[in-house]
Amino acid sequence: IGINPVRQAFESVDLKLETIAESLNYICRIASNENGVLLIKIRCESIIAEIRRAIEQGKSNIFLFQDGPVTTAIKEGKVLILEDINEPSQAVIERLNSLFETEPSFILYEDFTAQESTTTKTDINPQRAKIPILPTFQVFATVHTDEKTENRLQLSAATRSRMTEIRVQSYDNNELKNLATKSSSNHIDNENDKSKINEMISILADELAQKLAPAMKIDSLDSRHFVRFGECLQLHVQHMPVEQAAALCVKFLFLDGVNESKKSSISNLQTTNVVWKEVLQAFKCTQDCITSDEKLEKVGVYTKLDEWCIVEDMMILDKETDEVRQHWGLRLLSNGLIAPFAPQVQTKPDKLKFSLALTKSVLNNISRIVFSLHSSNRQLLAGPPGVGKTKIIEVLAKMLGYNVVRINFSSNTTFEDLIGSFVPRVVNGQRSFAFQEGPLYISLNENRHNTVILFDELNLARKELLNQLTPLFGNEKELFIPALAKSIPINGSIIVAAMNPASIGGGREKLPRSTQTHFIQVQLSSFEVHELMHITISLLRPHLDAGYLTGKLIEKINTFHFEISEKARLRQIGRLGGPYDFNLRDIEKLSNLIGAHSLTHRAHISLSESGAPSTTNTADNDSVSKIEEQNIIRSLYVHLDIVYASRFEYVADQTSVREMIRQHFSLDTANTATASQQEPVDSDLNLQGHARLGFVYIEKKEYPSTYRSCIHSKRTLERLQLLAAATVSKATVLIEGGDCSGKTATVCELARICGRRLLVLNLNHETTTSDLLGSWTVINKNSYEKRRKQNSKQLLNDIVRFTLAVLIPLSQKFHETEQLIRTITRIIYQWEHGKSLKSLKK
């Protein structure tokens, strides 16, 4: 008979539980049967009864109803605030109508196990599902309304009639100044600094508020804007002149959150640039301390760190000890902003690395991020795809000594995916449930003060998930975990979110107002034309240093990228289908393709040239170099085709882009008639260890294919060349086409040629995540043993194949090869005859 862990656990605490129950009875008598004490007693009785029932039925697991937040608030007598009560379905709100009555009551029908009670008290209903309402319990609800949309009308009349409605008025100008003043004076002791800060607040309220509101496309600045201004101002005034700090606050808090319309129909709408100049004038800033750097304007890009930043001593508040201590910070020379290094940095940093090209836009984006790090609000990086939102956070955080945990959101992401959940396990033959920690739970628990948690694609998440993460967004001290029925500390955590505009589609939506208010939106700007050249050189630098690409070729790549981006933006190409947007990700894809192919390509070219007689003639050497350059350009045709041409839906667009490639990267050919035509793709499948498809060399494996071969027509070879190039670069490939256009067949043929293992999954509208990733299921001993043998056999086959293909050719001595073969033979014999592993030692 197996040991029942539940019985063991129950026997160890049974006497203690009985003692607790008796003590609660005594307390109930002293407390005159107060509902709160009775409720605790009832809950203890429920747990004891459930454990006993599980033991009687021979169960090794028990299931208890897990109270939700509303139920917990009722039982504990908390004050409950239901924010944006008009947002959920009214069926959800009407379920709570009994709580809105003058004499509230609540029956938890959902807890079907709460039907038994050993209490004999008459003061409380013995039906366990009815929860007594404690005197301290009260409900508040909020609805966001404005003059344009009266959202409160969405509430049903039955719900509204149960509530006492109170309409709150907005703060006036004097009250807003008072809020900002109090929020800025918490840590300022110098009276002179306080006076200057108050002067800046008055300038904001009296001179700039009326100008900022139209530029921000809102009716007026509210209390949130003024409180944030005051908080950020008192943090930055310690590191720079108060006028400069005030201008920084207005720029990054208010103006940067505006998406400037490309075609505005309102002629009198002031652009952010005009308002920005008025801000500088109002705060008496003699120069643009934010967006200008004279030296950077001249050189275009900084190549050394000491040109744009220095490491300085600074005082920080240690979040673990809550004490101020000496530390270091990274100061930006252009505007004086300073970012503290991670608390885990123990020595003054002296060898910093920044892998991005430091152009004007990159420096401005860094300034925005550094500024937002000083705010009590979370940071939300917004901007079009390809401006480097996640990249710049990862590079800057690592430069400052922080760990980076990136979590990508989708419409399927759940709270349990991030925090964790209970999963079934088998320990010593007994089934049980254990809590499996999620990535967010681990990051918050282990080293949250030294970890930047990056939430990518925030506006893809469902509203339910965003609401559950509100304590994290709101910078509160604890986050409640329903699965564990406890809270975990989150104070001092560093949260940064990133999102693409909702206008690009893909399930992205505008963030709910209740979520957006917790963030400072950092609008990252796009790159200017002259900056793209420096960034392109930075991304392609490894190939330039390796001698594979020349500076002239990189310049042509940059020119081509800009030209095709403009044509796609102006809809000169790609009028049908799309939209087709080109950004820095495409340069990065091109760099990865070149990096994956350059070594094998040059090696095979060198091998083919090694058979030719050597010469010392300069003209001949130039001729060889010219041939190599032409071969590199031919391979660039393939890479550029993959990144730029093949994505277009229509053949005419693809042909147009390929013609642009040939014009920018012309081949030196004597036959002008064929110069504008695409060269035919040939193949060589008999090379040692590799297959050549056009100008792409791909490594061959030894796995047999179950798919029949395809006919290698001209178009088939062109597709195989493109797919082979993408395969070598490890890129994820999306193949689009009509019925019977050879989408799957081409991939199967490439797998057959290269000897790769292939799995084809046919998806449909009923396919679920569990169909793809797996799910828990009940299997018997025989099926488990069968699966184990299949996996073991596959592993054994892989070992034998690896030994025959790799290890034996590497053996240099005969007796080593012979010993290796004997060992493999013993393994096969042991497997076939089921012998013990001891036979391997003989």
BAVONU-668004 format. One record per residue (C-alpha): x, y negated, z negated. Coordinates in steps of 0.5 Angstrom, whole numbers, plus 500, padded with zeros to 3 digits. Example, Ala and Ser with C-alpha at 12.3 -4.5 7.8 and 13.67 -1.06 7.14 Angstrom:
BEGIN
525509484527502486
end
This chain:
BEGIN
500500500503493502504488497498483497502476496495472495494477489501476486500469486493469483496474478501469476497463475490466473491465466493458467487457472482459466486455461485449466478451467476451459480444458476441463470443460472440453474434457467434460464434453468428451467424457459425457459429463462423467462425475469424476471429471465434473468434480475436479472442475468444480473443485478448481472453480471453488479454489479460484472463486475463494482466491478472488473473494479474498483479493476483493476483500483485501485479505492476505490469507485464504481459508479452504475446507480441508477434506477428511479421509472419508470425504477424500475416499468418496471424491476419489472413488476409493474402497473404504474400510471402516475397521471396528465400526462399533467402537466410535459413538453411534452418532458418528456412524449414523452420520454416514448412514446415507453411504450404506444405502443400496444407492448411496449419497452424501451431502457435506453440510460441514463445508459451508463455503461450498455453495457457489458454482459456475457450472451449468451442467444438469447432470450434477446438483449445483449445490456444491455440498452434495458430492456425487458418488463414483461407481468405484466407491464402496464401503466395508466395515468390520466388527470384532466379535467373540463368544463372550461379548457380542460386540456387533449388538452395539450397532444401531438397528438402523445402521445394521439394516443398511448393511449386508452382514457376512460372518467369517469363520476362523482358519482350521489347523491345516489352513494355519499351517499353509499360511505359515508355510507360505509366509516362510518360503518367500526368500528361501531357495534351498529345498532342504531348508524349506523341508526343515521349516515345514517340519517346525511349523507342523510341530507348532501346529500339531504338538505345541498349539494346544499347550501354548494357548492356555499359557498365553491365556487365549482360546487358540493360536490364530492366523496372526501367530502362525504368519509371524512364526513363519516370517521370523523363522525364515529370517533367523534360519539363515543365522542358526540351526532351524530347531534353535530358530523355531524355539526362539520364535516361540519364546519371544513371539508367544511366551514373552507376551504373557504377564505371569500372575503372582497369585494364580487361583487356577491350579491347572494353569501351566506356567510359561516356564513349564511350557518353555521346557516342553517347547525345547523338548518338542524342537529337540533343543539339547539345551536352553539356548535362550535363558542360560549362559553358563559363564554368565551364571558363574561371574554374574556380570560381563565387563567386556564386550567380547565376552557376550558379542562379536562383530561379523560380516553379514548381508543386508537389504539396502532399503534405499536401493532395494539391493542386497549388499555386504554389511556388518552385524552384532552377533550375541554369543549366547544364542546366535542372534544377530543385529545389523548395524545402521546403514549409515555405518561405513566402516567395520565397528571396532570400538563399541561401548555399552554403558549398562551392566551386562547381567543375565536379565539385561542379556535376555532383554537384549536378545528379545529386542534383537529378535524383534528387529528381524520381524516385519511387525513393530516392537512394543517393550512392556514391563514394570517401571524401572526395568530399563525399557527406554534406556536399553533401546537408547543404549543398544541403538546408539551402539549399532550406529542408529540415531534415537528420537524419543517421543513421549505420549500423553493424553494431550498429545495430538497428531499435529504435535507429532507431524506439525501444523500451520502456524501464523507468521509475519514476513515483511509486515504481512501475516501468513501461515507456514507449516511448522514441522513436528518431531515425527515428520522431521524424523521420517523425512530426513533420515528414517532408515538410520533413525530409531523412533521411540514412542514412550508411554504408548498406552497414554495416547488417545485412541484417536491418535493411535488410529491416525498413526495406524499406517506407521504401526502397520509398516505401510509405505505412506502416511497421509498428512491432512494439513498438507493434503499429501502423503509422505513415505514411511517405508523402512522406518524403525518404530519401537514403542514402550509402555508401563502396565495399565495397572499402575494407573495414571491414565494408562489404558489397555491398547485397542486391539486394532493397535496391538495387532501391529506390534510384537510385544517384548516383555522385559523381565525384572532383575533378580536380587544378585543382579541388582548389586552389579547394576548398583555398582555400575550406576555408582561407578563414577563415585567409586572411581573418584574415591568418594564412595567405597565398595563397602558403602555401595554394598550397604546402599544395595542392601538397603535398597533391596530391603526397603523395596521388599518392605514396600512390596509386602506393605510392611511400610506405606500401608496408607497412601502410595503405592510405593514402588522402588526400582533402578530409577531410585539408584539413578536419582541417588547417583545424580544427587551424590554426583551433584554434591560430592565435589563441593562437599569434599572441597569445603571439607578440605578447605576446613581441614587445611586450616588445621596444622599438618601432621605426618602421624599415621594415626592422625591421618587415619583419624582425618580419613575417618572424619571425612568418611563420617561426613560422607555418611552424614551427607548420604543421610540427606540423599537417602532421605530425599530418595527413599524417606520423604516420599511417604505420606505419613510421618510414621513411615518416614520415621521408620525409613530414616531409622533403617538408614541410620541402622545401615549407615551407622556413625562411629560416635562415642555417645550411643544415646544420640547415635539413634537420633537425627542430628540437628541441622545447622546453616551458614549463609555467609560463605563466599559464593555459597550457602550451607544448609546442613551438609548441602552447599548450594551456590548463591546468585545475586538476584534480589527476592521479593519474598519475605524471609521465613523463621528458621525453625528446626523443621524448616532447616531440615526441609531447606536442606532436602530442597537444596540437595534436590536443587543442586542435582537439578531434579524435579521435585514434587512437594506434598503436604496439607494447608499451611504446611510450608510447601511454597514458602520453603521454596520461596525461602530457598530462592531468597537465600540463594538469590535465584529468580522465582516464578510462582504459578497458581494452577486450577481446574480451568488451567489450559496448556496455552495458559502455561506455554502461550498462545497466538494473540493480536497485538498492536505496534505500541504493545509490541514495542513495549514488550520488546523494551521490557525484554531488552531491559531484562537482558541488559540487567543480566549482562550488567550483573554478570559483568560485575559478579564474574567478569570484573573479578576475573580481570587481571590487569587494571586497564582491562577492568577500566575498559570493561567498565567504560563499555558497560557505561556506554551500553547503559547510556545508549539504552537510557537515551535511545542512541544508535549503536554507532555510539558504541564504536566511538
end
